[in-house]
Amino acid sequence: MRPSFFAKQSGLTLLEVMVALLIFAVTGSAILKAAGDHLSGVGLIQDMTFATWVANNRLSELQLSTTWPPKNNEKGSEEMASRTWYWSQRVEKTVDEDLLLVEVIVSDNEQRSNSVTSVTSYLAKRNKP
């Protein structure tokens, strides 16, 4: 018997292998990009959480303070999670003279060039007994 030119194939052609590799490469790069974006987002959420805690600590200090009114444009720093966070506060008067608006802006650098978060609250004057 003579072998036929169109004998049954038992493997993949080079074109089929190249298409499969292309599909795997595109899928792999999309998965790597998604994983990188996810890890970047987790870092941002962590920074925002710590910065919010720093701002809330500052607002708690103001609520416990006996000094009225609190200073406007006061600045400071706080250690949290093995990092130094820099805060600044902005105080505005409201219609009620016994109530002030306080905004605490937290940054991760001393120049305060970019804020990580800000927390706004109202501070009421304490009545002396």
N, CA, C and O atoms as a MOPAC input file, in Angstrom:
PM7 MOZYME 1SCF
protein

 N      0.82500 1    -1.18400 1     0.00000 1
 C      0.00000 1     0.00000 1     0.00000 1
 C      0.87000 1     1.24900 1     0.00000 1
 O      1.91100 1     1.34900 1     0.65000 1
 N      0.39300 1     2.12400 1    -0.72800 1
 C      1.09500 1     3.38100 1    -0.85400 1
 C      0.58900 1     4.37900 1     0.19100 1
 O     -0.62500 1     4.49000 1     0.36700 1
 N      1.48300 1     5.12800 1     0.90800 1
 C      0.99400 1     6.10900 1     1.88500 1
 C      0.31100 1     7.27300 1     1.17100 1
 O      0.79400 1     7.79300 1     0.16500 1
 N     -0.82000 1     7.65200 1     1.72900 1
 C     -1.60000 1     8.74200 1     1.15200 1
 C     -1.04000 1    10.09000 1     1.60600 1
 O     -0.56800 1    10.24100 1     2.73300 1
 N     -1.10500 1    11.05600 1     0.70200 1
 C     -0.63300 1    12.40400 1     1.01800 1
 C     -1.49700 1    13.03000 1     2.11200 1
 O     -0.99200 1    13.78600 1     2.94200 1
 N     -2.78200 1    12.72300 1     2.11900 1
 C     -3.70400 1    13.27600 1     3.10000 1
 C     -3.92200 1    12.29400 1     4.23500 1
 O     -5.06200 1    12.04000 1     4.62600 1
 N     -2.88000 1    11.75700 1     4.75000 1
 C     -2.99400 1    10.80700 1     5.86500 1
 C     -3.46300 1    11.54100 1     7.11200 1
 O     -3.31400 1    12.75800 1     7.21900 1
 N     -4.01400 1    10.81400 1     8.02700 1
 C     -4.56600 1    11.40100 1     9.25400 1
 C     -3.45000 1    12.03700 1    10.08100 1
 O     -2.42300 1    11.40800 1    10.33600 1
 N     -3.65800 1    13.30600 1    10.50200 1
 C     -2.68100 1    14.00400 1    11.33200 1
 C     -2.81700 1    13.56200 1    12.78000 1
 O     -3.90300 1    13.22000 1    13.24800 1
 N     -1.68400 1    13.57700 1    13.47900 1
 C     -1.74800 1    13.19100 1    14.88200 1
 C     -1.23800 1    14.30000 1    15.81000 1
 O     -1.07900 1    14.03900 1    17.00200 1
 N     -0.98000 1    15.49900 1    15.34000 1
 C     -0.47300 1    16.59300 1    16.16900 1
 C     -1.06900 1    17.92800 1    15.76100 1
 O     -1.98000 1    17.99100 1    14.93600 1
 N     -0.53100 1    19.01800 1    16.36400 1
 C     -0.99700 1    20.36500 1    16.05600 1
 C     -0.09200 1    21.01100 1    15.03200 1
 O      1.10400 1    20.72500 1    14.96800 1
 N     -0.66800 1    21.87300 1    14.24400 1
 C      0.14700 1    22.61400 1    13.28500 1
 C      0.81500 1    23.77200 1    13.99500 1
 O      0.42500 1    24.16000 1    15.09600 1
 N      1.81600 1    24.30900 1    13.35100 1
 C      2.53400 1    25.44900 1    13.91900 1
 C      1.60100 1    26.64200 1    14.11400 1
 O      1.72000 1    27.35300 1    15.11100 1
 N      0.70400 1    26.86800 1    13.21200 1
 C     -0.24900 1    27.97900 1    13.31700 1
 C     -1.14800 1    27.82000 1    14.54300 1
 O     -1.39900 1    28.79300 1    15.25400 1
 N     -1.62500 1    26.62300 1    14.79200 1
 C     -2.47800 1    26.37400 1    15.97000 1
 C     -1.70600 1    26.61900 1    17.27400 1
 O     -2.24800 1    27.17700 1    18.22800 1
 N     -0.44800 1    26.20100 1    17.30400 1
 C      0.38500 1    26.42700 1    18.49900 1
 C      0.61700 1    27.91800 1    18.70700 1
 O      0.56400 1    28.39100 1    19.84200 1
 N      0.87200 1    28.65900 1    17.64900 1
 C      1.11000 1    30.10700 1    17.75800 1
 C     -0.14100 1    30.84000 1    18.24600 1
 O     -0.03900 1    31.74800 1    19.07100 1
 N     -1.31500 1    30.46000 1    17.74800 1
 C     -2.56400 1    31.08300 1    18.19900 1
 C     -2.79100 1    30.78300 1    19.68000 1
 O     -3.19100 1    31.67100 1    20.43300 1
 N     -2.54300 1    29.55400 1    20.10400 1
 C     -2.71200 1    29.20300 1    21.51800 1
 C     -1.75300 1    30.00600 1    22.39400 1
 O     -2.14800 1    30.48500 1    23.45700 1
 N     -0.50500 1    30.16000 1    21.96500 1
 C      0.45800 1    30.95900 1    22.73000 1
 C      0.04200 1    32.42500 1    22.80700 1
 O      0.21000 1    33.06300 1    23.84700 1
 N     -0.49100 1    32.95500 1    21.73100 1
 C     -0.97200 1    34.33800 1    21.73000 1
 C     -2.10800 1    34.51700 1    22.73700 1
 O     -2.13400 1    35.49900 1    23.47900 1
 N     -3.03400 1    33.57900 1    22.76200 1
 C     -4.16000 1    33.66200 1    23.70900 1
 C     -3.64500 1    33.60200 1    25.14800 1
 O     -4.09200 1    34.37900 1    25.99200 1
 N     -2.72200 1    32.70200 1    25.43900 1
 C     -2.16500 1    32.61000 1    26.79300 1
 C     -1.40400 1    33.87700 1    27.17200 1
 O     -1.49100 1    34.32700 1    28.31500 1
 N     -0.66100 1    34.45700 1    26.23200 1
 C      0.10800 1    35.67100 1    26.51700 1
 C     -0.81500 1    36.84500 1    26.83800 1
 O     -0.57400 1    37.57600 1    27.79900 1
 N     -1.86600 1    37.02900 1    26.04500 1
 C     -2.80900 1    38.12800 1    26.28800 1
 C     -3.52900 1    37.92400 1    27.62200 1
 O     -3.68900 1    38.86600 1    28.39700 1
 N     -3.95700 1    36.69800 1    27.88100 1
 C     -4.64600 1    36.41000 1    29.14500 1
 C     -3.71400 1    36.62300 1    30.33900 1
 O     -4.11500 1    37.19900 1    31.35100 1
 N     -2.48100 1    36.16100 1    30.21800 1
 C     -1.51800 1    36.32000 1    31.31000 1
 C     -1.20900 1    37.77000 1    31.61000 1
 O     -1.12100 1    38.15400 1    32.77600 1
 N     -1.04100 1    38.58800 1    30.57600 1
 C     -0.75300 1    40.00500 1    30.80600 1
 C     -1.95900 1    40.72100 1    31.43300 1
 O     -1.78300 1    41.62300 1    32.25200 1
 N     -3.15900 1    40.33100 1    31.06000 1
 C     -4.35000 1    40.93800 1    31.67500 1
 C     -4.44500 1    40.55700 1    33.14700 1
 O     -4.80800 1    41.38900 1    33.97700 1
 N     -4.12600 1    39.32200 1    33.47700 1
 C     -4.16500 1    38.89100 1    34.88100 1
 C     -3.10500 1    39.62800 1    35.69700 1
 O     -3.37100 1    40.04900 1    36.82200 1
 N     -1.90600 1    39.78500 1    35.13600 1
 C     -0.84800 1    40.51500 1    35.85700 1
 C     -1.22600 1    41.97800 1    36.08000 1
 O     -0.96700 1    42.52300 1    37.15300 1
 N     -1.82900 1    42.61400 1    35.09100 1
 C     -2.25100 1    44.01400 1    35.26200 1
 C     -3.32200 1    44.12900 1    36.33400 1
 O     -3.27200 1    45.03300 1    37.16800 1
 N     -4.29000 1    43.22100 1    36.31900 1
 C     -5.34900 1    43.26100 1    37.33300 1
 C     -4.77500 1    43.03800 1    38.72900 1
 O     -5.18800 1    43.70600 1    39.67700 1
 N     -3.83500 1    42.11500 1    38.86900 1
 C     -3.22300 1    41.86000 1    40.17500 1
 C     -2.43000 1    43.07700 1    40.64900 1
 O     -2.48000 1    43.42600 1    41.82900 1
 N     -1.70300 1    43.72200 1    39.74500 1
 C     -0.94900 1    44.92700 1    40.10300 1
 C     -1.85500 1    46.06200 1    40.53900 1
 O     -1.57000 1    46.74800 1    41.52000 1
 N     -2.94700 1    46.26300 1    39.81100 1
 C     -3.90600 1    47.30900 1    40.18500 1
 C     -4.53100 1    47.02000 1    41.54300 1
 O     -4.75600 1    47.93400 1    42.33600 1
 N     -4.80600 1    45.76500 1    41.80500 1
 C     -5.39800 1    45.38600 1    43.09000 1
 C     -4.42600 1    45.67500 1    44.23600 1
 O     -4.82300 1    46.22700 1    45.26200 1
 N     -3.16300 1    45.30400 1    44.06300 1
 C     -2.17300 1    45.55300 1    45.11400 1
 C     -1.95200 1    47.04900 1    45.33300 1
 O     -1.75700 1    47.48900 1    46.46600 1
 N     -1.98100 1    47.81700 1    44.27100 1
 C     -1.85000 1    49.26600 1    44.39600 1
 C     -3.03300 1    49.84600 1    45.16500 1
 O     -2.86200 1    50.72600 1    46.01000 1
 N     -4.22800 1    49.35200 1    44.87100 1
 C     -5.42800 1    49.82300 1    45.57600 1
 C     -5.39800 1    49.47100 1    47.04900 1
 O     -5.85500 1    50.25400 1    47.88200 1
 N     -4.86800 1    48.30200 1    47.38600 1
 C     -4.77300 1    47.90300 1    48.79300 1
 C     -3.84700 1    48.85000 1    49.54900 1
 O     -4.13700 1    49.22300 1    50.68600 1
 N     -2.73900 1    49.23800 1    48.92900 1
 C     -1.82500 1    50.18700 1    49.56300 1
 C     -2.47100 1    51.53800 1    49.79900 1
 O     -2.26800 1    52.14600 1    50.85000 1
 N     -3.24400 1    52.01600 1    48.83800 1
 C     -3.93700 1    53.29800 1    48.99700 1
 C     -4.97800 1    53.23200 1    50.10800 1
 O     -5.12200 1    54.17600 1    50.88400 1
 N     -5.69300 1    52.13100 1    50.18300 1
 C     -6.69400 1    51.97900 1    51.24400 1
 C     -6.02200 1    51.95100 1    52.60800 1
 O     -6.53600 1    52.52800 1    53.56700 1
 N     -4.87900 1    51.28400 1    52.70100 1
 C     -4.14600 1    51.24500 1    53.96300 1
 C     -3.69900 1    52.65700 1    54.36600 1
 O     -3.86200 1    53.04900 1    55.52200 1
 N     -3.14300 1    53.41400 1    53.43100 1
 C     -2.72000 1    54.78400 1    53.72500 1
 C     -3.89700 1    55.64600 1    54.16000 1
 O     -3.78400 1    56.41400 1    55.11500 1
 N     -5.02300 1    55.52800 1    53.46800 1
 C     -6.19900 1    56.32900 1    53.83400 1
 C     -6.72300 1    55.95000 1    55.21700 1
 O     -7.18200 1    56.81600 1    55.96200 1
 N     -6.65800 1    54.68100 1    55.56300 1
 C     -7.12400 1    54.24400 1    56.87800 1
 C     -6.26300 1    54.85400 1    57.97800 1
 O     -6.79100 1    55.41500 1    58.93900 1
 N     -4.93800 1    54.74800 1    57.84600 1
 C     -4.05600 1    55.30700 1    58.86900 1
 C     -4.18800 1    56.82700 1    58.94100 1
 O     -4.19100 1    57.39600 1    60.03300 1
 N     -4.29800 1    57.48800 1    57.79100 1
 C     -4.43600 1    58.94500 1    57.78000 1
 C     -5.75700 1    59.36600 1    58.43300 1
 O     -5.80200 1    60.37800 1    59.13200 1
 N     -6.80900 1    58.61800 1    58.21700 1
 C     -8.09500 1    58.92300 1    58.86400 1
 C     -7.99200 1    58.74800 1    60.37200 1
 O     -8.56200 1    59.53700 1    61.12500 1
 N     -7.27900 1    57.73200 1    60.82000 1
 C     -7.07900 1    57.55200 1    62.26400 1
 C     -6.30500 1    58.72400 1    62.86400 1
 O     -6.61700 1    59.17800 1    63.96500 1
 N     -5.29900 1    59.21300 1    62.14500 1
 C     -4.53500 1    60.37600 1    62.62400 1
 C     -5.45100 1    61.59200 1    62.73400 1
 O     -5.39900 1    62.31500 1    63.72800 1
 N     -6.29000 1    61.82600 1    61.72400 1
 C     -7.20900 1    62.96400 1    61.75200 1
 C     -8.21500 1    62.81700 1    62.89200 1
 O     -8.50400 1    63.78800 1    63.59000 1
 N     -8.74700 1    61.61800 1    63.08400 1
 C     -9.69900 1    61.40800 1    64.17800 1
 C     -9.03500 1    61.58200 1    65.54400 1
 O     -9.66700 1    62.07900 1    66.47500 1
 N     -7.77000 1    61.18000 1    65.67400 1
 C     -7.04700 1    61.40900 1    66.92800 1
 C     -6.92200 1    62.90000 1    67.21100 1
 O     -7.10100 1    63.33900 1    68.34800 1
 N     -6.61700 1    63.67300 1    66.18100 1
 C     -6.49000 1    65.12600 1    66.35900 1
 C     -7.83000 1    65.74600 1    66.74900 1
 O     -7.87900 1    66.61400 1    67.62000 1
 N     -8.89600 1    65.31700 1    66.12300 1
 C    -10.22200 1    65.83600 1    66.47900 1
 C    -10.59200 1    65.44900 1    67.90600 1
 O    -11.22100 1    66.23500 1    68.61400 1
 N    -10.21400 1    64.26200 1    68.33400 1
 C    -10.47600 1    63.85300 1    69.72200 1
 C     -9.69200 1    64.71600 1    70.70200 1
 O    -10.20900 1    65.09800 1    71.75200 1
 N     -8.43600 1    65.02400 1    70.35600 1
 C     -7.63900 1    65.91400 1    71.21000 1
 C     -8.30500 1    67.28200 1    71.33400 1
 O     -8.33500 1    67.86000 1    72.42000 1
 N     -8.83700 1    67.79900 1    70.23400 1
 C     -9.50300 1    69.10200 1    70.27800 1
 C    -10.76300 1    69.05500 1    71.14000 1
 O    -11.05700 1    70.00600 1    71.86500 1
 N    -11.50200 1    67.95400 1    71.06300 1
 C    -12.71800 1    67.83100 1    71.87000 1
 C    -12.39600 1    67.74400 1    73.35700 1
 O    -13.17600 1    68.20400 1    74.19100 1
 N    -11.24900 1    67.15600 1    73.69200 1
 C    -10.87000 1    67.03200 1    75.10100 1
 C    -10.15500 1    68.26700 1    75.62600 1
 O    -10.00200 1    68.42600 1    76.83700 1
 N     -9.72300 1    69.13100 1    74.73900 1
 C     -8.97700 1    70.31800 1    75.13700 1
 C     -9.89500 1    71.32900 1    75.82200 1
 O    -11.08000 1    71.43300 1    75.50600 1
 N     -9.32000 1    72.06200 1    76.76100 1
 C    -10.08200 1    73.10700 1    77.46200 1
 C     -9.86600 1    74.48100 1    76.83000 1
 O    -10.49000 1    75.46000 1    77.24100 1
 N     -8.99000 1    74.55700 1    75.83700 1
 C     -8.71000 1    75.82500 1    75.15800 1
 C     -9.79300 1    76.11100 1    74.13600 1
 O    -10.10900 1    75.27500 1    73.29000 1
 N    -10.36100 1    77.32200 1    74.23200 1
 C    -11.37700 1    77.72900 1    73.26100 1
 C    -11.04900 1    79.10200 1    72.75000 1
 O    -10.68100 1    79.94800 1    73.56500 1
 N    -11.14300 1    79.39100 1    71.53200 1
 C    -11.33200 1    78.50700 1    70.39000 1
 C    -10.00300 1    77.85500 1    70.00400 1
 O     -8.94400 1    78.37900 1    70.34900 1
 N    -10.03500 1    76.73900 1    69.30700 1
 C     -8.78700 1    76.11900 1    68.84600 1
 C     -8.12000 1    77.00000 1    67.79300 1
 O     -8.78400 1    77.77500 1    67.10500 1
 N     -6.80100 1    76.87000 1    67.67800 1
 C     -6.05000 1    77.70200 1    66.74100 1
 C     -6.32600 1    77.28800 1    65.29800 1
 O     -6.46300 1    76.10600 1    64.98300 1
 N     -6.40200 1    78.29200 1    64.43800 1
 C     -6.53900 1    78.04000 1    63.01200 1
 C     -5.14800 1    77.82600 1    62.41800 1
 O     -4.17600 1    78.41100 1    62.89500 1
 N     -5.04900 1    77.01300 1    61.40800 1
 C     -3.79700 1    76.72200 1    60.70000 1
 C     -2.72200 1    76.11800 1    61.60000 1
 O     -1.53300 1    76.29300 1    61.33400 1
 N     -3.11100 1    75.42000 1    62.64300 1
 C     -2.13800 1    74.73200 1    63.48600 1
 C     -1.66600 1    73.47800 1    62.75200 1
 O     -2.43400 1    72.83400 1    62.03800 1
 N     -0.39000 1    73.14600 1    62.94200 1
 C      0.19300 1    72.00000 1    62.25700 1
 C      0.91100 1    71.12300 1    63.26400 1
 O      1.35800 1    71.58800 1    64.31300 1
 N      1.01300 1    69.84100 1    62.92700 1
 C      1.71100 1    68.91100 1    63.79400 1
 C      1.96800 1    67.60600 1    63.07700 1
 O      1.68600 1    67.45600 1    61.88800 1
 N      2.51600 1    66.65500 1    63.83600 1
 C      2.79700 1    65.34300 1    63.26400 1
 C      2.46800 1    64.27000 1    64.29000 1
 O      2.36600 1    64.53900 1    65.48700 1
 N      2.30400 1    63.05300 1    63.79600 1
 C      1.98000 1    61.92600 1    64.66400 1
 C      2.58000 1    60.66600 1    64.06400 1
 O      2.56600 1    60.46900 1    62.84900 1
 N      3.10600 1    59.81800 1    64.93800 1
 C      3.64100 1    58.52300 1    64.51700 1
 C      2.51500 1    57.49800 1    64.53800 1
 O      1.79500 1    57.37100 1    65.52800 1
 N      2.37200 1    56.77400 1    63.44100 1
 C      1.40400 1    55.67600 1    63.39300 1
 C      1.86500 1    54.68600 1    62.33600 1
 O      2.23600 1    55.07500 1    61.22900 1
 N      1.83900 1    53.40800 1    62.68000 1
 C      2.21000 1    52.31900 1    61.77500 1
 C      3.63400 1    52.49400 1    61.25400 1
 O      3.90200 1    52.30100 1    60.06800 1
 N      4.53700 1    52.86200 1    62.15500 1
 C      5.96200 1    53.04100 1    61.82500 1
 C      6.19200 1    54.10500 1    60.75400 1
 O      7.18500 1    54.05400 1    60.02800 1
 N      5.28400 1    55.06000 1    60.65800 1
 C      5.41900 1    56.17900 1    59.72500 1
 C      5.05600 1    57.46800 1    60.43200 1
 O      4.32800 1    57.46400 1    61.42500 1
 N      5.56600 1    58.56300 1    59.91600 1
 C      5.21000 1    59.87800 1    60.43500 1
 C      4.17400 1    60.49300 1    59.50900 1
 O      4.37100 1    60.58700 1    58.29700 1
 N      3.07000 1    60.90900 1    60.10600 1
 C      1.97900 1    61.55400 1    59.36400 1
 C      1.93500 1    63.01400 1    59.78900 1
 O      2.11000 1    63.32100 1    60.96800 1
 N      1.70700 1    63.90500 1    58.85300 1
 C      1.69800 1    65.34100 1    59.11700 1
 C      0.27800 1    65.87000 1    58.93000 1
 O     -0.34200 1    65.66500 1    57.88700 1
 N     -0.22400 1    66.55300 1    59.95500 1
 C     -1.58700 1    67.06000 1    59.88500 1
 C     -1.57700 1    68.58300 1    59.98900 1
 O     -0.64800 1    69.18000 1    60.53400 1
 N     -2.60900 1    69.18300 1    59.46500 1
 C     -2.84900 1    70.61800 1    59.64600 1
 C     -4.35000 1    70.78600 1    59.83600 1
 O     -5.15400 1    70.06100 1    59.25000 1
 N     -4.70700 1    71.75300 1    60.66400 1
 C     -6.12900 1    71.95300 1    60.93800 1
 C     -6.56700 1    73.32600 1    60.46700 1
 O     -5.81900 1    74.30100 1    60.53000 1
 N     -7.78200 1    73.37000 1    60.00300 1
 C     -8.39700 1    74.61500 1    59.54700 1
 C     -9.67000 1    74.80700 1    60.36200 1
 O    -10.50000 1    73.90300 1    60.44800 1
 N     -9.81900 1    75.97300 1    60.95400 1
 C    -10.96900 1    76.26500 1    61.81600 1
 C    -11.76300 1    77.40400 1    61.18600 1
 O    -11.20300 1    78.43300 1    60.80700 1
 N    -13.07900 1    77.20600 1    61.08100 1
 C    -13.96000 1    78.24600 1    60.54500 1
 C    -15.09400 1    78.50000 1    61.52100 1
 O    -15.57100 1    77.58800 1    62.19600 1
 N    -15.51900 1    79.75900 1    61.58300 1
 C    -16.67300 1    80.10600 1    62.40600 1
 C    -17.95700 1    79.66200 1    61.70600 1
 O    -18.01400 1    79.54900 1    60.48200 1
 N    -18.97500 1    79.41600 1    62.51400 1
 C    -20.29600 1    79.10100 1    61.98000 1
 C    -21.27300 1    80.17300 1    62.44800 1
 O    -20.87600 1    81.13000 1    63.11200 1
 N    -22.52500 1    80.02000 1    62.11200 1
 C    -23.54900 1    80.98100 1    62.52600 1
 C    -23.65100 1    81.00600 1    64.05700 1
 O    -23.82600 1    82.06600 1    64.65700 1
 N    -23.54200 1    79.84500 1    64.66900 1
 C    -23.57100 1    79.73900 1    66.12700 1
 C    -22.16100 1    79.98300 1    66.66000 1
 O    -21.22600 1    79.27300 1    66.28900 1
 N    -22.00400 1    80.98300 1    67.52800 1
 C    -20.65700 1    81.31800 1    68.01000 1
 C    -20.08000 1    80.26200 1    68.95500 1
 O    -18.88500 1    80.29100 1    69.24600 1
 N    -20.89900 1    79.34100 1    69.43300 1
 C    -20.40600 1    78.25600 1    70.27900 1
 C    -20.12400 1    76.98300 1    69.48600 1
 O    -19.91400 1    75.91900 1    70.06900 1
 N    -20.12000 1    77.08900 1    68.16900 1
 C    -19.89300 1    75.92900 1    67.31300 1
 C    -18.90900 1    76.32500 1    66.21300 1
 O    -19.08600 1    77.34400 1    65.54500 1
 N    -17.87300 1    75.50900 1    66.03300 1
 C    -16.86800 1    75.76000 1    65.00900 1
 C    -16.74000 1    74.55500 1    64.07100 1
 O    -16.92300 1    73.40800 1    64.48000 1
 N    -16.42700 1    74.83800 1    62.82500 1
 C    -16.12700 1    73.79000 1    61.86900 1
 C    -14.62000 1    73.57700 1    61.88600 1
 O    -13.85400 1    74.53200 1    61.75300 1
 N    -14.19400 1    72.33300 1    62.04900 1
 C    -12.77200 1    72.00300 1    62.08000 1
 C    -12.49800 1    70.95700 1    61.00400 1
 O    -13.14700 1    69.91200 1    60.95900 1
 N    -11.53600 1    71.24900 1    60.14600 1
 C    -11.10600 1    70.28800 1    59.13500 1
 C     -9.65600 1    69.93400 1    59.41200 1
 O     -8.80800 1    70.81800 1    59.53000 1
 N     -9.36900 1    68.64200 1    59.51500 1
 C     -8.01000 1    68.16000 1    59.71400 1
 C     -7.57700 1    67.47900 1    58.42400 1
 O     -8.20800 1    66.53000 1    57.95900 1
 N     -6.48200 1    67.98600 1    57.85500 1
 C     -5.94300 1    67.46000 1    56.59700 1
 C     -4.65600 1    66.71400 1    56.92500 1
 O     -3.77100 1    67.25800 1    57.58600 1
 N     -4.55100 1    65.48100 1    56.46800 1
 C     -3.39600 1    64.63600 1    56.78500 1
 C     -2.61300 1    64.34400 1    55.51200 1
 O     -3.18100 1    64.01500 1    54.47100 1
 N     -1.28700 1    64.47300 1    55.62200 1
 C     -0.39900 1    64.22300 1    54.49400 1
 C      0.69900 1    63.25800 1    54.93200 1
 O      0.93200 1    63.06300 1    56.12500 1
 N      1.36400 1    62.66100 1    53.95700 1
 C      2.45100 1    61.75300 1    54.28600 1
 C      3.82800 1    62.38300 1    54.08300 1
 O      4.84400 1    61.69900 1    54.20800 1
 N      3.87200 1    63.68300 1    53.77100 1
 C      5.16300 1    64.35900 1    53.68900 1
 C      5.11500 1    65.67400 1    54.45600 1
 O      4.04900 1    66.25900 1    54.64900 1
 N      6.27600 1    66.12200 1    54.88500 1
 C      6.35400 1    67.29400 1    55.75500 1
 C      5.94300 1    68.58400 1    55.05400 1
 O      5.48300 1    69.52200 1    55.70500 1
 N      6.10200 1    68.64100 1    53.73800 1
 C      5.70600 1    69.84200 1    52.99100 1
 C      4.18900 1    69.91000 1    52.82800 1
 O      3.65200 1    70.94400 1    52.43100 1
 N      3.50700 1    68.82400 1    53.13100 1
 C      2.03900 1    68.73500 1    53.02200 1
 C      1.57900 1    69.07700 1    51.59200 1
 O      0.54800 1    69.71500 1    51.38300 1
 N      2.38900 1    68.62600 1    50.62000 1
 C      2.07800 1    68.95700 1    49.22200 1
 C      0.90900 1    68.14500 1    48.67300 1
 O      0.17700 1    68.61800 1    47.80400 1
 N      0.73300 1    66.93700 1    49.17100 1
 C     -0.42500 1    66.14900 1    48.73300 1
 C     -1.08500 1    65.54000 1    49.96100 1
 O     -0.42900 1    64.89200 1    50.77800 1
 N     -2.37100 1    65.75200 1    50.07900 1
 C     -3.07000 1    65.21900 1    51.23700 1
 C     -3.54900 1    63.80900 1    50.94600 1
 O     -3.99600 1    63.50200 1    49.84000 1
 N     -3.44900 1    62.95800 1    51.95500 1
 C     -3.94500 1    61.59300 1    51.83000 1
 C     -5.44200 1    61.58500 1    52.09300 1
 O     -6.20300 1    60.92300 1    51.38800 1
 N     -5.86300 1    62.33400 1    53.12600 1
 C     -7.28700 1    62.43100 1    53.44100 1
 C     -7.53700 1    63.68400 1    54.26700 1
 O     -6.60200 1    64.31300 1    54.76300 1
 N     -8.79000 1    64.03200 1    54.40500 1
 C     -9.18100 1    65.11400 1    55.30600 1
 C    -10.48400 1    64.70600 1    55.97900 1
 O    -11.33800 1    64.04700 1    55.38600 1
 N    -10.60800 1    65.12100 1    57.24000 1
 C    -11.81200 1    64.82000 1    58.01200 1
 C    -12.35400 1    66.13200 1    58.54100 1
 O    -11.61400 1    66.93600 1    59.10900 1
 N    -13.64200 1    66.34800 1    58.35500 1
 C    -14.28900 1    67.56700 1    58.81100 1
 C    -15.28300 1    67.22500 1    59.91000 1
 O    -16.02000 1    66.24300 1    59.82300 1
 N    -15.28500 1    68.06300 1    60.95100 1
 C    -16.19800 1    67.84300 1    62.06400 1
 C    -16.56700 1    69.20100 1    62.66100 1
 O    -15.97100 1    70.22800 1    62.33600 1
 N    -17.55300 1    69.17500 1    63.52900 1
 C    -17.94700 1    70.38100 1    64.24100 1
 C    -17.54100 1    70.23500 1    65.69000 1
 O    -17.65300 1    69.15900 1    66.27700 1
 N    -17.06500 1    71.34000 1    66.26400 1
 C    -16.59000 1    71.34700 1    67.63700 1
 C    -17.42100 1    72.35000 1    68.43000 1
 O    -17.50600 1    73.52700 1    68.08000 1
 N    -18.02200 1    71.86400 1    69.48800 1
 C    -18.87300 1    72.71600 1    70.31400 1
 C    -18.10500 1    73.20600 1    71.54500 1
 O    -17.28000 1    72.48700 1    72.10900 1
 N    -18.39200 1    74.42700 1    71.94000 1
 C    -17.77000 1    74.99200 1    73.14300 1
 C    -18.33000 1    74.27800 1    74.36300 1
 O    -19.53900 1    74.09300 1    74.50000 1
 N    -17.42800 1    73.88800 1    75.23400 1
 C    -17.86000 1    73.20700 1    76.46100 1
 C    -18.36200 1    74.22700 1    77.46900 1
 O    -17.78700 1    75.30200 1    77.63600 1
 N    -19.44000 1    73.86600 1    78.13200 1
 C    -19.95800 1    74.71700 1    79.18700 1
 C    -19.21700 1    74.42600 1    80.47600 1
 O    -19.05700 1    73.26800 1    80.86300 1
 N    -18.76500 1    75.47900 1    81.14100 1
 C    -18.05000 1    75.29400 1    82.39700 1
 C    -19.05500 1    75.06900 1    83.50900 1
 O    -20.06500 1    75.76800 1    83.58900 1
 N    -18.78400 1    74.08800 1    84.37600 1
 C    -19.72900 1    73.81100 1    85.48200 1
 C    -19.72200 1    74.88000 1    86.53300 1
 O    -20.45900 1    74.78400 1    87.51500 1

